[in-house]
Structures are given as C-alpha cells and as structure tokens.
C-alpha cells in the first residue's frame, strides 16, 4: 500500500498535485487532520486488495499547530513493511505566493484582522517546517505553470517503478539564484562561454551551433566525464538508502548555453541506467520538463 502526503504553503500548487494523483487512481483526501493519518492507514490495510491501495492526502496549515509540530513522531508510527510513505512538499518564493493571492483574491488561511498576507505567508513557512524537513521530494513551483506542475507530478511521482530512483537534471543561471529544490549543484561557469561569440548568442544549449562549439572545447568533455563518474559512484548509495528522488542542478551564468548543454548530455547518458529521467531548463520556459529521451 502507498501513501503520498502532499504538503506545502498555501498557493504553492497542492490542489493541482492532488488532482493529478486523483486522475491517476489515487484515493485522495484534502486537508486531512494529522491525527487521522494512522486510523486511515489502518482502515485501508484491512480493505479489499484493490480498494484504498494508493492513497494521497493533503496536509496544510489548517491543521492544529501542535499536531504539525509533532508530525515527526506520527511519521515514525506510519513506517512499516506494508506501507510505503512519501512526502511531497511544494513551495514558491514569498513574492510569487503574494502575487498568486492578489491575482485570485483568495484569503490566506492564516491571515486575519491582525495578520497581514505577507506575515501569514512567512509564518506558514515556519509552521510547516517539520513536514518540509522530512520531504522525499521538494518542488519549487515559482516558475511553473499549472500545466508544467501537472506534468512534473505525473513524471516524477507516478512515472517511476517502486524502489526506482527518479532523476531530474535541471539547468539554471547563477545570476537568477540556485534552485532551492537542488540535491546536487554543479557549476560549469569555468567552461568557455558561447555567449561571447556574437554568432552564437541567440542560440541555446539545445541548438547544433552551440553543441558544436562546446564539443570542440577539451574542458567540456573533461567536466562531463567527471560529473558522470561522480554520479555513477554516489547515486546507487542514495537508491540503496531508499531515496526516491534526486534533483541535479547544473548552473552557468545565464542558464542558456553551457548548463543546458550539460543537462541534455547527462540526461541522455543516465536514461540507460535509470527508468525515470527528466530534463528541465529553468531559464528556457518554452522547453517544458520532459523525459530525457524526448529532449531536443
């Protein structure tokens, strides 16, 4: 039996994630009180084999603060050989959440006549820290559209076999900040930069012109080989420790050329080792997250 706990700050996309899981056959419950988690799994374990086999619940700030603070002990109680528990935590920057609430004119569950929206958003982060700390998968939805989030949930959470490690290679630009959902970060700014060639500036790391430029540089293959060897050595250790998801972020200055090229190469290489490999380019929004074999 599988239990997915979806949590995160209000406005981060929890409802979207829960709807995706419901469409994929999960029995879903929104805003479940933490105290009911154990009775729910006990009831599900006694149901017929096909009923309540896969459950997804949303736990958010509407729970009692004391129950959230003691969530770790509840999480420990849930651990047993017959139940696979995964925690998916969604979040976004404070500014992105502010903009979403202003756009929808929704009321934040923690705001009142004494607490402003900004204060509620900040306080919610502290309140949900016990869940964020135990998350198996952290998804930063700041730059994701609803459709991109739906695709990511499908690919990362459901599109993998049990006990399989799901890999995401994502490129980014250091001038925009390091993605907060990174497990490993590799800096490729030491490689020759195609940006400084006026004939290459308008292209990206998925275009043949930039690929040819980078492949002519000895340092490119050297760094690529070193990153491959490092990941080949250490990813199995994470898999053996029951880790379900890994996000490897590759950064260059602007996230347009070198990091994009490296992610494409790494995704293509590791798809022969793992069944669930995705590639995402955070600074190229027109290229959606996709399985490595479909990346262009």
C-alpha positions as a Markdown table, in Angstrom:
| # | Residue | x | y | z |
|---|---|---|---|---|
| 1 | Unk | 0.0 | 0.0 | 0.0 |
| 2 | Unk | 1.2 | 3.5 | -0.8 |
| 3 | Unk | 0.5 | 6.8 | 1.0 |
| 4 | Unk | 1.5 | 10.1 | -0.6 |
| 5 | Unk | 1.4 | 13.1 | 1.7 |
| 6 | Unk | 1.2 | 16.4 | -0.2 |
| 7 | Unk | 2.0 | 19.5 | 1.7 |
| 8 | Unk | 3.3 | 23.0 | 1.2 |
| 9 | Unk | 2.4 | 26.6 | 1.7 |
| 10 | Unk | -0.9 | 27.9 | 0.5 |
| 11 | Unk | -0.8 | 28.9 | -3.2 |
| 12 | Unk | 2.1 | 26.6 | -4.0 |
| 13 | Unk | 0.0 | 24.1 | -6.1 |
| 14 | Unk | -1.1 | 21.4 | -3.6 |
| 15 | Unk | -4.6 | 21.2 | -5.1 |
| 16 | Unk | -3.2 | 20.8 | -8.6 |
| 17 | Unk | -0.9 | 17.9 | -7.4 |
| 18 | Unk | -3.7 | 16.2 | -5.6 |
| 19 | Unk | -6.0 | 16.4 | -8.6 |
| 20 | Unk | -3.3 | 14.8 | -10.8 |
| 21 | Unk | -3.0 | 11.9 | -8.3 |
| 22 | Unk | -6.8 | 11.5 | -8.2 |
| 23 | Unk | -6.9 | 11.3 | -12.0 |
| 24 | Unk | -4.2 | 8.6 | -11.8 |
| 25 | Unk | -6.3 | 6.4 | -9.5 |
| 26 | Unk | -5.3 | 7.5 | -6.0 |
| 27 | Unk | -7.9 | 7.8 | -3.3 |
| 28 | Unk | -7.4 | 11.5 | -2.4 |
| 29 | Unk | -8.4 | 13.5 | 0.8 |
| 30 | Unk | -7.8 | 17.2 | 1.0 |
| 31 | Unk | -6.8 | 18.8 | 4.4 |
| 32 | Unk | -6.7 | 15.6 | 6.4 |
| 33 | Unk | -6.1 | 16.2 | 10.1 |
| 34 | Unk | -2.8 | 14.7 | 11.0 |
| 35 | Unk | -4.3 | 12.7 | 13.9 |
| 36 | Unk | -6.4 | 10.8 | 11.4 |
| 37 | Unk | -3.4 | 9.5 | 9.3 |
| 38 | Unk | -2.9 | 6.4 | 11.4 |
| 39 | Unk | -6.6 | 5.4 | 11.6 |
| 40 | Unk | -6.8 | 5.9 | 7.8 |
| 41 | Unk | -3.9 | 3.6 | 7.0 |
| 42 | Unk | -5.2 | 1.0 | 9.5 |
| 43 | Unk | -8.6 | 1.0 | 7.8 |
| 44 | Unk | -7.0 | 0.9 | 4.3 |
| 45 | Unk | -4.9 | -2.1 | 5.3 |
| 46 | Unk | -8.0 | -4.1 | 6.2 |
| 47 | Unk | -9.9 | -3.2 | 3.0 |
| 48 | Unk | -10.1 | -5.4 | 0.0 |
| 49 | Unk | -6.8 | -5.7 | -2.0 |
| 50 | Unk | -7.9 | -3.3 | -4.8 |
| 51 | Unk | -9.6 | -0.7 | -2.6 |
| 52 | Unk | -7.5 | 2.1 | -1.0 |
| 53 | Unk | -4.3 | 0.6 | -2.3 |
| 54 | Unk | -3.0 | 4.0 | -3.3 |
| 55 | Unk | -3.9 | 7.0 | -1.0 |
| 56 | Unk | -2.9 | 10.6 | -1.3 |
| 57 | Unk | -3.7 | 13.2 | 1.4 |
| 58 | Unk | -3.1 | 16.9 | 1.6 |
| 59 | Unk | -1.8 | 18.3 | 4.9 |
| 60 | Unk | -1.5 | 22.0 | 5.3 |
| 61 | Unk | -1.5 | 24.9 | 7.7 |
| 62 | Unk | -5.2 | 24.4 | 8.6 |
| 63 | Unk | -4.1 | 21.6 | 10.8 |
| 64 | Unk | -3.6 | 22.3 | 14.5 |
| 65 | Unk | -0.2 | 23.8 | 15.1 |
| 66 | Unk | 0.6 | 21.2 | 17.8 |
| 67 | Unk | -0.1 | 18.3 | 15.5 |
| 68 | Unk | 2.1 | 19.8 | 12.8 |
| 69 | Unk | 4.9 | 20.3 | 15.4 |
| 70 | Unk | 4.6 | 16.6 | 16.4 |
| 71 | Unk | 4.4 | 15.3 | 12.8 |
| 72 | Unk | 7.8 | 13.5 | 13.0 |
| 73 | Unk | 6.5 | 11.1 | 15.7 |
| 74 | Unk | 3.4 | 10.4 | 13.5 |
| 75 | Unk | 5.7 | 9.8 | 10.5 |
| 76 | Unk | 7.7 | 7.3 | 12.5 |
| 77 | Unk | 4.5 | 5.4 | 13.6 |
| 78 | Unk | 3.5 | 5.0 | 9.9 |
| 79 | Unk | 6.7 | 3.2 | 9.0 |
| 80 | Unk | 6.1 | -0.5 | 8.4 |
| 81 | Unk | 6.8 | -3.1 | 5.7 |
| 82 | Unk | 3.3 | -3.0 | 4.3 |
| 83 | Unk | 3.1 | 0.8 | 3.8 |
| 84 | Unk | 5.2 | 3.0 | 1.5 |
| 85 | Unk | 5.0 | 6.6 | 2.7 |
| 86 | Unk | 6.3 | 9.5 | 0.5 |
| 87 | Unk | 6.1 | 13.2 | 1.4 |
| 88 | Unk | 5.9 | 15.7 | -1.4 |
| 89 | Unk | 6.4 | 19.3 | -0.4 |
| 90 | Unk | 5.5 | 22.2 | -2.7 |
| 91 | Unk | 6.7 | 25.7 | -2.2 |
| 92 | Unk | 7.4 | 29.0 | -4.0 |
| 93 | Unk | 9.1 | 32.3 | -3.2 |
| 94 | Unk | 7.3 | 34.7 | -0.9 |
| 95 | Unk | 6.8 | 37.1 | -3.8 |
| 96 | Unk | 5.3 | 34.5 | -6.1 |
| 97 | Unk | 2.8 | 33.5 | -3.4 |
| 98 | Unk | 1.9 | 37.1 | -2.7 |
| 99 | Unk | 1.2 | 37.6 | -6.4 |
| 100 | Unk | -0.9 | 34.5 | -6.6 |
| 101 | Unk | -3.1 | 35.5 | -3.7 |
| 102 | Unk | -3.5 | 39.0 | -5.1 |
| 103 | Unk | -4.4 | 37.6 | -8.5 |
| 104 | Unk | -7.0 | 35.2 | -7.2 |
| 105 | Unk | -8.2 | 37.4 | -4.3 |
| 106 | Unk | -8.3 | 34.4 | -2.1 |
| 107 | Unk | -8.0 | 34.7 | 1.7 |
| 108 | Unk | -4.9 | 33.1 | 3.2 |
| 109 | Unk | -5.9 | 30.6 | 5.9 |
| 110 | Unk | -3.6 | 32.2 | 8.4 |
| 111 | Unk | -4.4 | 35.8 | 7.7 |
| 112 | Unk | -6.9 | 37.8 | 9.9 |
| 113 | Unk | -7.5 | 41.3 | 11.0 |
| 114 | Unk | -4.2 | 41.2 | 13.0 |
| 115 | Unk | -2.1 | 39.3 | 10.5 |
| 116 | Unk | -1.2 | 40.7 | 7.0 |
| 117 | Unk | -1.0 | 38.5 | 4.0 |
| 118 | Unk | 2.8 | 38.8 | 3.9 |
| 119 | Unk | 3.1 | 37.9 | 7.6 |
| 120 | Unk | 0.8 | 34.9 | 7.1 |
| 121 | Unk | 2.9 | 33.6 | 4.2 |
| 122 | Unk | 6.1 | 34.0 | 6.3 |
| 123 | Unk | 4.6 | 32.4 | 9.4 |
| 124 | Unk | 3.3 | 29.4 | 7.3 |
| 125 | Unk | 6.8 | 28.6 | 6.3 |
| 126 | Unk | 7.9 | 28.2 | 9.9 |
| 127 | Unk | 4.7 | 26.3 | 10.8 |
| 128 | Unk | 5.2 | 23.7 | 8.1 |
| 129 | Unk | 8.9 | 23.2 | 8.6 |
| 130 | Unk | 8.5 | 19.8 | 10.2 |
| 131 | Unk | 6.9 | 18.5 | 7.0 |
| 132 | Unk | 9.4 | 20.2 | 4.7 |
| 133 | Unk | 12.3 | 18.7 | 6.7 |
| 134 | Unk | 11.0 | 15.2 | 6.1 |
| 135 | Unk | 10.1 | 15.7 | 2.4 |
| 136 | Unk | 11.1 | 13.0 | -0.1 |
| 137 | Unk | 10.6 | 15.4 | -2.9 |
| 138 | Unk | 10.7 | 19.2 | -2.8 |
| 139 | Unk | 9.2 | 21.0 | -5.8 |
| 140 | Unk | 9.7 | 24.7 | -6.3 |
| 141 | Unk | 6.7 | 25.9 | -8.2 |
| 142 | Unk | 7.8 | 29.6 | -8.5 |
| 143 | Unk | 8.4 | 29.4 | -12.3 |
| 144 | Unk | 6.0 | 26.5 | -13.1 |
| 145 | Unk | 2.7 | 27.0 | -14.8 |
| 146 | Unk | -0.2 | 24.8 | -13.7 |
| 147 | Unk | 0.3 | 22.6 | -16.7 |
| 148 | Unk | 4.0 | 22.2 | -16.1 |
| 149 | Unk | 3.3 | 21.3 | -12.5 |
| 150 | Unk | 0.8 | 18.6 | -13.6 |
| 151 | Unk | 3.4 | 17.1 | -16.0 |
| 152 | Unk | 6.1 | 17.1 | -13.4 |
| 153 | Unk | 3.9 | 15.4 | -10.8 |
| 154 | Unk | 3.0 | 12.7 | -13.4 |
| 155 | Unk | 6.6 | 12.2 | -14.5 |
| 156 | Unk | 8.4 | 12.3 | -11.2 |
| 157 | Unk | 5.9 | 10.8 | -8.8 |
| 158 | Unk | 3.9 | 8.3 | -10.9 |
| 159 | Unk | 6.1 | 7.7 | -13.8 |
| 160 | Unk | 8.6 | 5.5 | -12.0 |
| 161 | Unk | 8.6 | 2.0 | -10.7 |
| 162 | Unk | 8.6 | 1.2 | -7.0 |
| 163 | Unk | 12.0 | 1.4 | -5.4 |
| 164 | Unk | 13.3 | 3.2 | -8.5 |
| 165 | Unk | 15.3 | 6.5 | -8.2 |
| 166 | Unk | 13.7 | 9.3 | -10.2 |
| 167 | Unk | 16.3 | 11.7 | -11.6 |
| 168 | Unk | 15.8 | 15.3 | -12.7 |
| 169 | Unk | 18.6 | 17.2 | -14.4 |
| 170 | Unk | 17.8 | 20.9 | -14.4 |
| 171 | Unk | 19.8 | 23.8 | -15.9 |
| 172 | Unk | 19.8 | 27.3 | -14.3 |
| 173 | Unk | 21.5 | 30.6 | -14.3 |
| 174 | Unk | 23.5 | 31.6 | -11.2 |
| 175 | Unk | 22.5 | 35.2 | -11.8 |
| 176 | Unk | 18.9 | 34.2 | -11.1 |
| 177 | Unk | 19.8 | 32.1 | -8.0 |
| 178 | Unk | 20.4 | 28.5 | -7.2 |
| 179 | Unk | 17.1 | 26.4 | -7.4 |
| 180 | Unk | 16.1 | 25.6 | -3.8 |
| 181 | Unk | 15.0 | 22.0 | -4.8 |
| 182 | Unk | 18.5 | 21.0 | -5.7 |
| 183 | Unk | 20.1 | 17.9 | -4.2 |
| 184 | Unk | 23.4 | 18.4 | -6.1 |
| 185 | Unk | 24.7 | 21.6 | -7.7 |
| 186 | Unk | 27.4 | 21.6 | -10.3 |
| 187 | Unk | 29.0 | 24.9 | -11.5 |
| 188 | Unk | 30.0 | 24.9 | -15.2 |
| 189 | Unk | 30.9 | 28.6 | -15.5 |
| 190 | Unk | 34.5 | 27.7 | -15.9 |
| 191 | Unk | 33.8 | 26.3 | -19.4 |
| 192 | Unk | 34.2 | 28.6 | -22.5 |
| 193 | Unk | 31.1 | 30.7 | -22.9 |
| 194 | Unk | 29.3 | 30.7 | -26.3 |
| 195 | Unk | 27.6 | 33.9 | -25.2 |
| 196 | Unk | 30.7 | 35.9 | -26.1 |
| 197 | Unk | 30.5 | 34.8 | -29.7 |
| 198 | Unk | 28.0 | 37.2 | -31.4 |
| 199 | Unk | 27.1 | 34.5 | -33.9 |
| 200 | Unk | 26.1 | 32.1 | -31.1 |
| 201 | Unk | 24.5 | 34.4 | -28.5 |
| 202 | Unk | 20.9 | 34.0 | -29.9 |
| 203 | Unk | 21.1 | 30.2 | -29.7 |
| 204 | Unk | 20.8 | 27.9 | -26.7 |
| 205 | Unk | 22.5 | 24.7 | -25.5 |
| 206 | Unk | 19.9 | 22.6 | -27.4 |
| 207 | Unk | 20.9 | 24.1 | -30.8 |
| 208 | Unk | 23.5 | 22.4 | -33.0 |
| 209 | Unk | 25.6 | 25.6 | -33.3 |
| 210 | Unk | 26.2 | 25.7 | -29.5 |
| 211 | Unk | 26.7 | 22.0 | -29.2 |
| 212 | Unk | 29.4 | 22.1 | -31.9 |
| 213 | Unk | 31.2 | 25.0 | -30.1 |
| 214 | Unk | 31.2 | 23.3 | -26.7 |
| 215 | Unk | 32.2 | 19.9 | -28.1 |
| 216 | Unk | 35.3 | 21.5 | -29.6 |
| 217 | Unk | 36.5 | 22.5 | -26.1 |
| 218 | Unk | 38.5 | 19.9 | -24.3 |
| 219 | Unk | 37.4 | 21.1 | -20.9 |
| 220 | Unk | 33.7 | 20.4 | -21.8 |
| 221 | Unk | 34.2 | 16.6 | -22.2 |
| 222 | Unk | 36.6 | 16.5 | -19.2 |
| 223 | Unk | 34.0 | 18.1 | -16.9 |
| 224 | Unk | 31.2 | 16.0 | -18.4 |
| 225 | Unk | 33.1 | 12.8 | -17.7 |
| 226 | Unk | 33.9 | 13.9 | -14.1 |
| 227 | Unk | 30.3 | 14.6 | -13.3 |
| 228 | Unk | 29.2 | 11.3 | -14.8 |
| 229 | Unk | 31.8 | 9.4 | -12.7 |
| 230 | Unk | 30.7 | 11.2 | -9.5 |
| 231 | Unk | 27.0 | 10.5 | -10.0 |
| 232 | Unk | 27.7 | 6.9 | -11.1 |
| 233 | Unk | 29.6 | 6.4 | -7.8 |
| 234 | Unk | 27.1 | 8.0 | -5.4 |
| 235 | Unk | 23.6 | 7.7 | -6.9 |
| 236 | Unk | 23.5 | 4.0 | -6.1 |
| 237 | Unk | 24.1 | 4.8 | -2.4 |
| 238 | Unk | 21.1 | 7.1 | -2.4 |
| 239 | Unk | 19.0 | 4.4 | -4.1 |
| 240 | Unk | 20.1 | 1.8 | -1.6 |
| 241 | Unk | 19.1 | 4.1 | 1.3 |
| 242 | Unk | 15.5 | 4.2 | -0.1 |
| 243 | Unk | 15.8 | 7.6 | -1.6 |
| 244 | Unk | 13.1 | 8.1 | -4.2 |
| 245 | Unk | 14.0 | 11.4 | -5.9 |
| 246 | Unk | 17.2 | 13.3 | -6.8 |
| 247 | Unk | 17.4 | 16.7 | -8.5 |
| 248 | Unk | 20.8 | 17.5 | -10.0 |
| 249 | Unk | 21.2 | 21.2 | -10.9 |
| 250 | Unk | 23.8 | 22.4 | -13.5 |
| 251 | Unk | 24.5 | 26.1 | -13.4 |
| 252 | Unk | 26.2 | 28.6 | -15.7 |
| 253 | Unk | 25.9 | 32.4 | -15.7 |
| 254 | Unk | 22.6 | 32.9 | -17.5 |
| 255 | Unk | 21.3 | 29.3 | -17.8 |
| 256 | Unk | 21.1 | 29.5 | -21.6 |
| 257 | Unk | 24.1 | 27.7 | -23.1 |
| 258 | Unk | 26.6 | 25.6 | -21.1 |
| 259 | Unk | 24.3 | 24.4 | -18.4 |
| 260 | Unk | 21.6 | 23.5 | -20.9 |
| 261 | Unk | 24.1 | 21.5 | -23.0 |
| 262 | Unk | 25.4 | 19.6 | -20.0 |
| 263 | Unk | 21.9 | 18.7 | -18.7 |
| 264 | Unk | 21.0 | 17.4 | -22.1 |
| 265 | Unk | 24.1 | 15.2 | -22.2 |
| 266 | Unk | 23.7 | 13.9 | -18.7 |
| 267 | Unk | 20.0 | 13.2 | -19.2 |
| 268 | Unk | 20.7 | 11.2 | -22.3 |
| 269 | Unk | 23.5 | 9.3 | -20.6 |
| 270 | Unk | 21.7 | 8.3 | -17.5 |
| 271 | Unk | 18.5 | 7.3 | -19.2 |
| 272 | Unk | 20.3 | 4.0 | -19.9 |
| 273 | Unk | 20.8 | 3.5 | -16.2 |
| 274 | Unk | 17.5 | 4.7 | -14.7 |
| 275 | Unk | 13.9 | 4.3 | -16.0 |
| 276 | Unk | 12.7 | 7.7 | -14.9 |
| 277 | Unk | 15.0 | 10.6 | -16.1 |
| 278 | Unk | 13.7 | 14.1 | -16.8 |
| 279 | Unk | 15.5 | 17.2 | -18.1 |
| 280 | Unk | 14.3 | 20.7 | -17.3 |
| 281 | Unk | 15.7 | 24.1 | -18.3 |
| 282 | Unk | 14.6 | 26.7 | -15.8 |
| 283 | Unk | 15.6 | 29.7 | -17.9 |
| 284 | Unk | 14.0 | 28.4 | -21.1 |
| 285 | Unk | 10.3 | 28.3 | -20.2 |
| 286 | Unk | 9.4 | 27.3 | -23.8 |
| 287 | Unk | 11.1 | 24.0 | -23.2 |
| 288 | Unk | 8.9 | 22.0 | -20.8 |
| 289 | Unk | 10.1 | 19.4 | -18.4 |
| 290 | Unk | 10.3 | 16.2 | -20.4 |
| 291 | Unk | 11.7 | 12.6 | -20.3 |
| 292 | Unk | 15.4 | 12.7 | -21.3 |
| 293 | Unk | 14.8 | 10.6 | -24.4 |
| 294 | Unk | 12.3 | 13.2 | -25.7 |
| 295 | Unk | 14.5 | 16.3 | -25.0 |
| 296 | Unk | 15.6 | 18.2 | -28.1 |
